[in-house]
């Protein structure tokens, strides 16, 4: 067990203003997160805290992350697209997701029902790391600005949140981020929108809320 993950379960990731408040998403799924954590600790994975959230590694390689979204708790596999998914429980965060896949749970009962399947999936993910298998990425069909792509590649939690948005919301952000001519301005726009993206809020949702 990693003590930093204990802090995450108390305060959340602290990446948005809701951290360490009753409104933090972690509070909505605390029991599910604790149970899922217990299951993951029974595997060969090493528990760490990366990108302000629980990350589980094997021989130093990232295998999966545990996190709370607005409507669920998810276990996100970094190379999920390489997994067989015999039980049909893996979901792509977005239509253009080429690597990540997640298992989404919304209750303690569901976790108990999926426990053996989750352990089997973790074992397969570890075998993928042992075999040093790589995801072959295709060119992204969306015109994503390089500053946004860099952020997506660097931050799996942000990537998961962005790809969980509806295609229309993703497109709205991409257009917004692409408009400035200077890279520094594009980076600034991205940073300002991170809290809303982490909370599943689209560009138009944000503007509507400001007008109220």
C-alpha positions as a printed NumPy array, in Angstrom:
array([[  0.   ,   0.   ,   0.   ],
       [  1.172,   3.482,  -0.846],
       [  0.505,   6.2  ,   1.731],
       [  0.041,   8.777,  -1.024],
       [ -2.97 ,   6.796,  -2.25 ],
       [ -4.407,   7.01 ,   1.271],
       [ -4.265,  10.804,   0.898],
       [ -5.969,  10.568,  -2.501],
       [ -8.857,   8.687,  -0.905],
       [ -9.234,  11.509,   1.624],
       [ -8.701,  14.62 ,  -0.49 ],
       [ -9.06 ,  13.467,  -4.09 ],
       [ -6.552,  14.321,  -6.778],
       [ -6.507,  18.047,  -5.884],
       [ -6.359,  18.913,  -9.582],
       [ -9.488,  21.054,  -9.483],
       [-11.038,  23.455,  -6.952],
       [-13.298,  20.675,  -5.624],
       [-10.338,  18.8  ,  -4.098],
       [-10.618,  18.234,  -0.321],
       [-14.257,  19.347,  -0.373],
       [-17.484,  17.315,  -0.047],
       [-18.127,  17.929,  -3.757],
       [-14.992,  16.038,  -4.856],
       [-15.914,  13.067,  -7.072],
       [-13.793,  10.738,  -4.929],
       [-16.284,  11.161,  -2.079],
       [-19.094,   9.885,  -4.289],
       [-17.263,   6.628,  -4.964],
       [-15.103,   6.17 ,  -1.873],
       [-16.324,   2.681,  -0.949],
       [-16.027,   1.46 ,  -4.531],
       [-12.497,   2.907,  -4.792],
       [-11.43 ,   1.236,  -1.543],
       [-12.769,  -2.145,  -2.602],
       [-11.225,  -1.902,  -6.046],
       [ -7.936,  -0.888,  -4.462],
       [ -8.071,  -3.951,  -2.215],
       [ -8.543,  -6.194,  -5.251],
       [ -5.642,  -4.583,  -7.116],
       [ -3.337,  -4.912,  -4.116],
       [ -3.83 ,  -8.689,  -4.272],
       [ -2.202,  -8.781,  -7.717],
       [  1.453,  -8.533,  -8.777],
       [  1.142,  -4.823,  -9.408],
       [  2.921,  -2.1  ,  -7.438],
       [  0.794,   0.733,  -6.137],
       [  2.009,   4.264,  -6.848],
       [  0.575,   7.755,  -7.167],
       [  1.054,   9.321, -10.604],
       [ -0.711,  12.29 , -12.14 ],
       [ -2.295,  12.743,  -8.687],
       [ -4.201,   9.441,  -8.871],
       [ -3.563,   5.75 ,  -8.018],
       [ -1.423,   4.115, -10.686],
       [ -0.443,   0.436, -10.706],
       [  2.789,  -0.644, -12.324],
       [  4.751,  -3.785, -13.172],
       [  8.531,  -3.611, -13.325],
       [  8.267,   0.158, -13.555],
       [  5.808,   0.142, -16.455],
       [  2.35 ,   1.702, -16.118],
       [ -0.361,  -0.951, -16.373],
       [ -3.543,   0.664, -15.098],
       [ -5.006,   3.54 , -13.141],
       [ -7.835,   3.707, -10.625],
       [ -9.954,   6.842, -10.627],
       [-13.35 ,   8.37 ,  -9.96 ],
       [-15.37 ,   9.971, -12.723],
       [-18.579,  11.904, -12.378],
       [-20.781,   8.849, -12.886],
       [-18.584,   5.893, -11.938],
       [-15.346,   4.396, -10.713],
       [-13.039,   3.182, -13.474],
       [-10.017,   0.937, -13.856],
       [ -8.18 ,   2.194, -16.938],
       [ -5.744,  -0.13 , -18.717],
       [ -2.99 ,   1.717, -20.586],
       [ -2.784,  -1.006, -23.274],
       [ -6.381,  -2.164, -23.08 ],
       [ -6.748,  -2.322, -26.861],
       [ -4.336,  -5.275, -26.84 ],
       [ -6.478,  -7.232, -24.378],
       [ -8.933,  -9.93 , -25.464],
       [-11.926,  -8.821, -23.329],
       [-13.797, -12.177, -23.252],
       [-16.464, -10.773, -20.908],
       [-17.083,  -7.63 , -22.931],
       [-16.451,  -5.259, -20.031],
       [-13.778,  -3.028, -21.582],
       [-14.84 ,   0.341, -22.965],
       [-12.881,   2.831, -25.063],
       [-12.829,   6.301, -23.433],
       [-13.602,   7.875, -26.801],
       [-14.186,   6.902, -30.412],
       [-10.58 ,   7.754, -31.293],
       [ -8.983,   5.933, -28.345],
       [ -6.285,   3.686, -29.733],
       [ -4.742,   2.263, -26.561],
       [ -6.654,   2.904, -23.336],
       [ -9.657,   0.825, -22.291],
       [-11.484,   0.951, -18.989],
       [-13.77 ,  -1.138, -16.809],
       [-16.57 ,   1.017, -15.453],
       [-18.317,   0.133, -12.182],
       [-21.114,   1.888, -10.332],
       [-21.713,  -0.205,  -7.206],
       [-20.085,  -2.457,  -4.624],
       [-22.227,  -5.363,  -5.833],
       [-21.001,  -4.931,  -9.383],
       [-17.386,  -4.992,  -8.219],
       [-17.979,  -8.245,  -6.338],
       [-19.578,  -9.731,  -9.452],
       [-16.64 ,  -8.662, -11.63 ],
       [-13.835,  -9.372,  -9.148],
       [-12.561, -12.578, -10.754],
       [-12.851, -11.102, -14.236],
       [-10.937,  -7.988, -13.186],
       [ -8.155, -10.094, -11.685],
       [ -7.965, -12.121, -14.9  ],
       [ -7.762,  -8.914, -16.947],
       [ -5.003,  -7.567, -14.707],
       [ -3.093, -10.82 , -15.17 ],
       [ -3.427, -10.485, -18.948],
       [ -2.257,  -6.854, -18.78 ],
       [  0.817,  -7.975, -16.83 ],
       [  1.544, -10.645, -19.432],
       [  1.364,  -7.954, -22.112],
       [  4.051,  -6.018, -20.221],
       [  6.19 ,  -9.117, -19.775],
       [  6.02 ,  -9.701, -23.523],
       [  6.855,  -6.015, -24.132],
       [  3.935,  -5.656, -26.534],
       [  3.301,  -2.198, -27.98 ],
       [  0.2  ,  -0.483, -29.315],
       [  0.601,   0.523, -32.954],
       [ -0.847,   4.016, -33.121],
       [ -2.548,   5.256, -36.254],
       [ -2.606,   8.921, -37.15 ],
       [ -5.395,  10.622, -35.23 ],
       [ -8.15 ,  11.672, -37.679],
       [ -9.024,  14.706, -35.559],
       [ -6.968,  17.904, -36.113],
       [ -5.723,  18.036, -32.523],
       [ -3.268,  20.895, -31.816],
       [  0.143,  19.664, -30.721],
       [ -0.153,  21.403, -27.342],
       [ -3.301,  19.4  , -26.561],
       [ -1.754,  16.173, -27.841],
       [  1.27 ,  16.736, -25.611],
       [ -1.034,  17.165, -22.612],
       [ -2.995,  14.034, -23.493],
       [  0.181,  11.983, -23.819],
       [  1.62 ,  13.31 , -20.561],
       [ -1.462,  13.052, -18.355],
       [ -3.574,   9.835, -18.486],
       [ -6.195,  11.235, -16.101],
       [ -6.736,  14.258, -18.329],
       [ -6.686,  12.016, -21.421],
       [ -9.323,   9.735, -19.908],
       [-11.527,  12.711, -19.006],
       [-11.147,  14.344, -22.43 ],
       [-11.893,  11.135, -24.32 ],
       [-14.917,  10.509, -22.088],
       [-16.515,  13.71 , -23.401],
       [-19.066,  13.43 , -26.171],
       [-17.631,  13.889, -29.686],
       [-19.321,  17.281, -29.887],
       [-17.729,  18.483, -26.656],
       [-14.315,  17.21 , -27.775],
       [-14.703,  19.04 , -31.071],
       [-15.697,  22.236, -29.283],
       [-12.553,  22.187, -27.173],
       [-10.327,  21.302, -30.138],
       [-11.678,  24.274, -32.105],
       [-11.261,  26.558, -29.088],
       [ -7.678,  25.419, -28.478],
       [ -6.696,  25.621, -32.153],
       [ -7.782,  29.216, -32.741],
       [ -4.803,  31.176, -31.269],
       [ -1.778,  31.568, -33.53 ],
       [  0.752,  31.494, -30.691],
       [  1.594,  28.233, -28.945],
       [  1.761,  29.949, -25.559],
       [ -1.82 ,  31.171, -25.927],
       [ -3.016,  27.704, -26.949],
       [ -1.324,  26.241, -23.864],
       [ -2.995,  28.869, -21.673],
       [ -6.424,  28.017, -23.048],
       [ -5.873,  24.334, -22.364],
       [ -4.763,  24.946, -18.768],
       [ -7.798,  27.145, -18.068],
       [-10.18 ,  24.465, -19.36 ],
       [ -8.666,  21.511, -17.485],
       [-10.988,  21.745, -14.421],
       [-14.087,  21.746, -16.633],
       [-12.828,  18.836, -18.733],
       [-12.068,  16.807, -15.6  ],
       [-15.659,  17.388, -14.52 ],
       [-17.158,  16.45 , -17.891],
       [-18.209,  20.   , -18.762],
       [-18.192,  21.105, -22.393],
       [-17.349,  24.511, -23.825],
       [-20.989,  25.45 , -24.413],
       [-22.001,  24.105, -20.994],
       [-19.378,  26.415, -19.466],
       [-20.595,  29.485, -21.347],
       [-24.239,  28.756, -20.472],
       [-23.397,  28.45 , -16.784],
       [-21.575,  31.801, -16.889],
       [-24.634,  33.514, -18.362],
       [-26.935,  32.299, -15.595]])
